[in-house]
């Protein structure tokens, strides 16, 4: 079959690369794609939100399966539009994608479903938000309600930080008018973070192996939040006992709550988890594959991704229990190379050198994110430019290989965090064994 991937980032390059490995796939298209996806498949110059043109292309080319990478078209209803035309597409419908499109909706649903998360309040005007903040005696996190490309979450150290965050989101509307109409103010949690991605279809939940990502721009978790500066998989912090607790206490009740609310979820549900001293707590939900978590995950996944995606679409996911998924036992580490200024303003069009030399290293894959072809040369186009991903016999070995490859690549203003996977946390003590709840009634 022919497959179409929607998007142009590192996650989409990883998806194109993995889908192209399936013996059932004849060709992979990517709309609009980047310089990396052009090497694996065929780029199509159509915007991710131009549903009419995407549908026309899918019909004309006889696309058998469309896979959506980014959250924005999902939130705007691309799945509904394709399904209306009887075209097979992977991802949740518009109403199910609200789990990511609205932080307010997600937090309120967590409260109703009794899913463990930080205590919070919602505000739709800056004045009561300011008054509330001036009465808090603990640090908070302030989140824009709508989509903000992973940048609308501001971790605050004190009241001054928090008041400035309200000003940025609600008054200056830095993340857009729609995204900043409401804010969630929640108590700041402490602990290491985990990314838990699970395939969801009807009654079935199949978690993928746990990953750990790095949101802050600079070393030691300093600087502003980004879409993600690196990741590794598997995460030793996620013991089997903790994963069972997350499955039974987070994934099952949320999928149930969405179904009860007539928002049945089909696709990838991503739970951002903080492992606190009181147990796992949900930071956020996403309605798609994570970026950069997808890069190390797909480096390690051996099961045919097309088979998994079709099982979700056709409600056959129960045929793929977690223990049937095949993984490379070696860990993978992804290091993001970004443009100077990211996640704020950055220059474009910088020539990238050293790609061929880095790509020749064993067990290394260069996933392109913000790149494009210009006069036959690969140049920067986005804030996150490359996700350099490597397999190794240990996390330390994979890390060494990824940084070795990164050291061979150059463009003006390039930067990356130097501490990705440097201090992998030890797993917590084992909890009592919990029942397996991969399917629920």
C-alpha positions as CSV (number, residue, x, y, z in Angstrom):
1,X,0.0,0.0,0.0
2,X,0.9,3.7,-0.2
3,X,1.1,5.6,3.1
4,X,0.8,9.3,3.8
5,X,2.4,10.9,6.9
6,X,1.2,14.3,8.0
7,X,3.8,16.7,9.4
8,X,7.3,18.0,9.0
9,X,9.3,17.4,12.2
10,X,11.6,14.8,13.8
11,X,8.7,12.6,14.9
12,X,7.4,12.5,11.3
13,X,10.8,11.6,9.9
14,X,10.9,8.7,12.4
15,X,7.4,7.6,11.3
16,X,8.3,7.8,7.6
17,X,11.5,5.8,8.2
18,X,9.7,3.1,10.3
19,X,6.7,2.8,8.0
20,X,8.9,2.4,4.9
21,X,10.5,-0.7,6.5
22,X,7.2,-2.6,6.4
23,X,7.1,-5.2,3.7
24,X,3.5,-4.1,3.0
25,X,4.4,-0.5,2.1
26,X,5.1,0.4,-1.5
27,X,5.8,4.1,-0.9
28,X,5.6,6.7,1.9
29,X,4.6,10.3,1.2
30,X,5.0,13.1,3.8
31,X,3.1,16.4,3.7
32,X,4.9,18.7,3.8
33,X,8.0,16.8,5.1
34,X,11.6,17.9,5.5
35,X,15.0,17.2,4.0
36,X,15.1,13.9,5.9
37,X,11.7,12.6,4.9
38,X,12.6,13.4,1.3
39,X,15.4,10.8,1.6
40,X,13.1,8.1,2.9
41,X,10.0,8.8,0.8
42,X,8.4,11.6,-1.3
43,X,7.6,15.0,0.1
44,X,4.2,16.6,-0.8
45,X,4.0,20.4,-0.5
46,X,0.6,20.5,1.2
47,X,0.0,22.3,4.6
48,X,-0.9,20.1,7.5
49,X,-4.2,21.9,8.0
50,X,-5.3,22.0,4.3
51,X,-7.6,19.0,4.7
52,X,-9.3,19.5,1.3
53,X,-6.0,19.3,-0.6
54,X,-4.8,16.4,1.6
55,X,-8.0,14.4,0.9
56,X,-7.7,15.1,-2.8
57,X,-4.1,13.9,-2.8
58,X,-5.0,10.7,-0.9
59,X,-7.7,9.9,-3.3
60,X,-5.6,10.7,-6.4
61,X,-2.6,8.6,-5.2
62,X,-4.7,5.7,-3.8
63,X,-3.3,6.2,-0.3
64,X,-4.2,3.2,1.8
65,X,-3.3,4.6,5.2
66,X,-2.7,8.2,6.6
67,X,-0.8,8.7,9.8
68,X,-1.1,12.1,11.6
69,X,2.0,13.3,13.5
70,X,1.2,16.8,15.0
71,X,-1.6,17.7,17.4
72,X,-2.9,20.8,15.5
73,X,-4.6,19.0,12.6
74,X,-6.0,16.4,15.1
75,X,-7.5,19.1,17.2
76,X,-9.0,20.7,14.1
77,X,-10.6,17.4,13.0
78,X,-8.5,15.9,10.2
79,X,-9.5,12.4,11.3
80,X,-13.2,13.3,11.1
81,X,-12.7,14.8,7.6
82,X,-10.8,11.8,6.3
83,X,-13.3,9.3,7.8
84,X,-16.2,11.2,6.2
85,X,-14.5,10.4,2.8
86,X,-14.0,6.8,3.8
87,X,-10.2,7.2,3.9
88,X,-8.3,5.2,6.5
89,X,-6.5,7.4,9.0
90,X,-4.7,6.9,12.3
91,X,-5.4,9.3,15.2
92,X,-8.2,10.4,17.5
93,X,-11.3,12.4,16.3
94,X,-11.6,16.2,17.1
95,X,-13.6,15.6,20.2
96,X,-11.2,13.0,21.6
97,X,-8.2,15.2,20.7
98,X,-9.5,17.7,23.3
99,X,-7.5,15.8,25.8
100,X,-4.5,17.7,24.5
101,X,-6.2,20.7,22.8
102,X,-7.5,22.0,26.1
103,X,-5.6,21.8,29.3
104,X,-8.8,22.9,31.2
105,X,-10.8,20.0,29.7
106,X,-8.0,17.5,30.5
107,X,-7.7,18.6,34.1
108,X,-11.4,18.6,34.7
109,X,-11.7,15.1,33.2
110,X,-8.9,13.9,35.4
111,X,-10.7,15.3,38.4
112,X,-14.0,13.5,37.4
113,X,-12.1,10.2,36.6
114,X,-10.2,10.4,39.9
115,X,-6.9,10.3,38.1
116,X,-4.0,11.5,40.3
117,X,-2.8,15.0,39.3
118,X,-1.7,18.3,40.9
119,X,-4.4,20.4,42.6
120,X,-5.4,23.2,40.3
121,X,-7.7,26.2,39.6
122,X,-8.9,27.5,36.2
123,X,-9.1,31.3,35.4
124,X,-10.5,33.1,32.4
125,X,-9.5,36.6,33.4
126,X,-6.0,37.9,34.6
127,X,-7.3,39.8,37.7
128,X,-8.7,36.9,39.7
129,X,-5.7,34.8,38.6
130,X,-3.3,37.5,40.0
131,X,-5.3,37.7,43.3
132,X,-5.1,33.9,43.6
133,X,-1.4,33.8,43.0
134,X,-0.7,36.4,45.7
135,X,-2.4,34.1,48.3
136,X,-0.3,31.0,47.4
137,X,2.6,30.0,49.6
138,X,3.9,27.3,47.3
139,X,5.5,27.4,43.8
140,X,3.1,26.9,40.9
141,X,3.0,25.9,37.2
142,X,0.9,28.0,34.8
143,X,-0.5,26.5,31.6
144,X,-2.1,28.2,28.6
145,X,-5.4,26.3,28.0
146,X,-4.9,25.8,24.2
147,X,-2.2,24.4,21.9
148,X,1.2,26.2,22.1
149,X,3.7,23.8,20.5
150,X,4.8,22.6,23.9
151,X,5.8,26.0,25.0
152,X,2.7,27.2,26.9
153,X,3.7,25.6,30.2
154,X,5.6,28.0,32.5
155,X,7.2,26.6,35.6
156,X,7.4,29.3,38.3
157,X,9.8,29.6,41.2
158,X,8.0,32.5,43.0
159,X,5.0,34.8,42.9
160,X,6.9,37.3,40.6
161,X,7.5,34.5,38.1
162,X,3.8,33.5,38.3
163,X,2.5,37.0,37.8
164,X,4.8,37.4,34.8
165,X,3.5,34.1,33.4
166,X,-0.1,35.3,33.6
167,X,0.9,38.6,31.9
168,X,2.6,36.7,29.1
169,X,-0.2,34.2,28.5
170,X,-3.4,36.2,29.1
171,X,-2.4,39.9,28.5
172,X,0.4,39.8,25.9
173,X,-1.1,36.7,24.3
174,X,2.4,35.3,23.5
175,X,1.0,31.9,22.7
176,X,-2.0,33.2,20.7
177,X,-5.4,34.7,21.7
178,X,-7.3,31.4,21.7
179,X,-4.6,29.5,23.6
180,X,-4.5,32.1,26.4
181,X,-8.2,32.8,27.0
182,X,-8.0,30.5,30.0
183,X,-5.1,29.3,32.2
184,X,-4.7,26.4,34.6
185,X,-2.8,27.3,37.7
186,X,-1.6,24.2,39.5
187,X,0.6,23.3,42.4
188,X,4.2,22.5,41.3
189,X,5.1,18.9,41.7
190,X,8.6,17.6,42.3
191,X,10.3,14.5,40.9
192,X,11.6,12.9,37.7
193,X,9.3,12.8,34.7
194,X,8.3,9.9,32.5
195,X,6.6,9.7,29.1
196,X,4.1,6.8,28.8
197,X,2.8,6.3,25.3
198,X,0.0,3.8,24.8
199,X,-1.9,2.5,21.8
200,X,-5.6,2.8,22.4
201,X,-8.5,1.2,20.6
202,X,-11.9,0.5,21.9
203,X,-11.5,-1.7,25.0
204,X,-7.8,-2.3,24.5
205,X,-4.8,-0.4,25.9
206,X,-1.2,-1.5,24.9
207,X,1.5,0.6,26.5
208,X,4.7,1.1,24.7
209,X,8.0,1.0,26.6
210,X,8.6,4.0,28.9
211,X,10.7,6.9,27.8
212,X,12.2,9.9,29.6
213,X,12.5,13.3,27.9
214,X,14.0,16.7,28.7
215,X,11.8,19.8,28.4
216,X,14.0,22.6,29.5
217,X,16.2,24.3,26.9
218,X,19.5,24.1,28.8
219,X,21.6,21.7,31.0
220,X,20.4,20.9,34.5
221,X,16.8,21.7,33.5
222,X,17.5,25.4,33.2
223,X,15.9,27.8,30.8
224,X,12.4,28.0,29.2
225,X,10.3,24.9,28.4
226,X,10.6,23.6,24.8
227,X,9.0,20.9,22.7
228,X,11.8,18.6,24.0
229,X,15.6,18.6,23.8
230,X,16.2,14.9,24.0
231,X,14.9,11.5,25.2
232,X,15.9,8.0,26.0
233,X,14.2,4.6,26.2
234,X,13.7,2.4,28.1
235,X,13.5,4.4,31.4
236,X,14.7,2.4,34.4
237,X,12.6,4.6,36.6
238,X,9.5,2.9,35.2
239,X,9.5,-0.4,37.0
240,X,6.9,-3.0,36.1
241,X,5.0,-2.2,39.3
242,X,4.9,1.5,38.5
243,X,3.8,0.9,35.0
244,X,0.9,-1.3,36.3
245,X,0.0,1.5,38.6
246,X,-0.1,4.0,35.8
247,X,-2.0,1.7,33.5
248,X,-4.7,0.9,36.1
249,X,-4.8,4.3,37.8
250,X,-4.3,6.6,34.8
251,X,-4.8,5.0,31.4
252,X,-7.8,2.8,32.1
253,X,-9.9,5.5,33.9
254,X,-9.1,8.2,31.3
255,X,-9.9,6.0,28.3
256,X,-13.1,5.0,30.2
257,X,-14.0,8.6,30.9
258,X,-13.5,9.6,27.3
259,X,-15.7,6.7,26.1
260,X,-18.4,7.6,28.6
261,X,-18.3,11.2,27.4
262,X,-18.9,10.1,23.8
263,X,-15.3,10.8,22.9
264,X,-14.0,7.3,22.2
265,X,-10.2,7.4,21.8
266,X,-8.4,5.6,19.0
267,X,-4.7,6.3,18.4
268,X,-1.8,7.1,20.7
269,X,-2.5,8.5,24.2
270,X,0.6,10.0,25.8
271,X,0.6,10.6,29.5
272,X,3.3,12.9,30.9
273,X,3.9,11.5,34.4
274,X,5.9,12.9,37.4
275,X,7.1,10.2,39.8
276,X,6.5,12.0,43.1
277,X,7.1,10.7,46.6
278,X,3.4,10.1,46.8
279,X,3.3,8.1,43.6
280,X,2.8,8.8,39.9
281,X,1.0,12.1,39.1
282,X,-0.2,13.2,35.6
283,X,1.2,16.4,34.3
284,X,-0.5,16.4,31.0
285,X,-2.0,14.3,28.2
286,X,-1.2,14.4,24.5
287,X,-3.2,12.8,21.7
288,X,-0.3,11.7,19.5
289,X,3.2,10.3,19.3
290,X,5.6,12.4,21.4
291,X,8.6,14.3,19.9
292,X,11.4,13.5,20.6
293,X,10.2,10.3,22.4
294,X,9.1,8.7,19.1
295,X,12.7,8.7,17.8
296,X,14.2,6.4,20.4
297,X,11.0,4.3,20.6
298,X,10.9,3.6,16.9
299,X,14.6,2.9,16.8
300,X,13.9,0.0,19.3
301,X,10.5,-1.2,18.0
302,X,10.9,-4.4,15.9
303,X,7.2,-5.1,15.4
304,X,5.8,-3.9,12.1
305,X,4.3,-0.4,12.8
306,X,1.8,-0.8,10.0
307,X,0.4,-3.9,11.6
308,X,0.0,-2.1,14.9
309,X,-1.6,1.0,13.4
310,X,-4.1,-1.1,11.4
311,X,-4.9,-3.1,14.5
312,X,-5.9,0.2,16.3
313,X,-8.0,1.4,13.3
314,X,-9.8,-1.9,12.9
315,X,-10.3,-2.5,16.7
316,X,-8.0,-5.6,16.6
317,X,-5.5,-4.2,19.1
318,X,-6.3,-7.1,21.5
319,X,-4.4,-9.3,19.1
320,X,-1.2,-7.4,20.1
321,X,-0.9,-7.7,23.9
322,X,2.1,-5.9,25.4
323,X,4.2,-9.1,25.6
324,X,3.8,-9.7,21.8
325,X,5.5,-6.4,20.9
326,X,9.1,-7.0,19.9
327,X,11.8,-4.6,21.0
328,X,15.5,-4.3,20.5
329,X,16.8,-4.9,24.0
330,X,19.4,-2.2,23.5
331,X,18.6,1.3,24.9
332,X,18.3,4.3,22.5
333,X,19.2,7.9,23.2
334,X,18.1,11.0,21.2
335,X,20.0,14.3,21.4
336,X,18.3,17.3,19.8
337,X,20.4,19.9,18.0
338,X,18.6,23.3,18.0
339,X,19.0,26.7,16.5
340,X,20.3,29.6,18.6
341,X,17.4,31.5,20.2
342,X,15.0,28.5,20.3
343,X,12.3,28.3,21.8
344,X,12.2,32.0,21.1
345,X,13.1,33.6,17.8
346,X,15.8,32.0,15.7
347,X,17.5,32.5,12.3
348,X,16.7,30.1,9.3
349,X,18.7,29.1,6.3
350,X,21.9,28.1,8.0
351,X,23.9,25.5,6.0
352,X,24.3,22.2,7.9
353,X,27.6,20.3,7.4
354,X,28.8,16.9,8.6
355,X,25.6,15.0,8.1
356,X,27.1,12.3,5.8
357,X,30.0,11.6,8.2
358,X,27.7,11.4,11.2
359,X,25.3,9.1,9.4
360,X,28.1,6.6,8.7
361,X,28.5,5.8,12.4
362,X,27.1,2.4,13.4
363,X,23.7,2.2,15.1
364,X,23.1,6.0,14.6
365,X,20.2,7.5,12.8
366,X,19.8,11.2,12.1
367,X,16.2,12.2,12.3
368,X,15.6,15.6,10.6
369,X,13.2,18.1,12.2
370,X,13.6,21.7,11.1
371,X,15.5,21.2,7.8
372,X,14.8,21.9,4.2
373,X,16.6,21.6,0.8
374,X,17.8,24.9,-0.7
375,X,19.9,25.0,-3.9
376,X,20.9,21.4,-3.3
377,X,22.1,22.0,0.3
378,X,20.4,21.0,3.5
379,X,19.7,24.1,5.6
380,X,18.0,24.9,8.9
381,X,14.3,25.8,8.9
382,X,13.0,25.2,12.4
383,X,14.0,25.7,16.1
384,X,14.7,22.0,16.6
385,X,16.8,21.0,13.7
386,X,17.9,17.4,14.2
387,X,17.3,14.5,16.6
388,X,20.5,12.4,16.6
389,X,19.5,9.0,17.9
390,X,21.7,6.0,18.7
391,X,21.4,2.5,20.0
392,X,24.0,1.2,22.5
393,X,24.7,-1.8,24.8
394,X,23.8,0.5,27.7
395,X,22.3,3.9,28.1
396,X,25.8,5.3,28.6
397,X,27.0,3.6,25.4
398,X,24.0,4.9,23.4
399,X,24.6,8.4,24.8
400,X,28.2,8.3,23.8
401,X,27.4,7.3,20.3
402,X,24.7,10.0,20.0
403,X,27.1,12.8,21.2
404,X,29.9,11.4,18.9
405,X,27.5,11.8,15.9
406,X,26.4,15.3,17.1
407,X,30.0,16.4,17.3
408,X,30.4,15.8,13.6
409,X,27.5,18.1,12.6
410,X,27.8,21.8,12.4
411,X,25.7,24.9,11.5
412,X,26.0,28.5,12.8
413,X,24.2,28.9,16.2
414,X,23.8,25.2,16.8
415,X,23.3,24.1,20.4
416,X,22.2,21.0,22.3
417,X,21.9,20.0,25.9
418,X,25.0,18.1,27.1
419,X,23.3,16.2,29.9
420,X,20.8,14.0,28.0
421,X,20.7,10.6,29.7
422,X,23.8,11.6,31.8
423,X,22.2,10.9,35.2
424,X,19.7,8.1,34.6
425,X,17.7,7.7,37.9
426,X,17.6,4.4,39.7
427,X,14.3,2.7,39.8
428,X,12.2,3.2,43.1
429,X,11.6,0.2,45.4
430,X,9.1,-2.3,44.0
431,X,5.4,-1.8,44.9
432,X,3.0,-4.6,45.5
433,X,2.0,-6.5,42.4
434,X,-1.1,-5.2,40.7
435,X,-3.5,-7.0,38.3
436,X,-3.0,-6.7,34.5
437,X,-5.7,-4.4,33.1
438,X,-4.8,-4.2,29.4
439,X,-8.5,-4.5,28.5
440,X,-11.3,-3.2,30.5
441,X,-15.1,-3.7,30.5
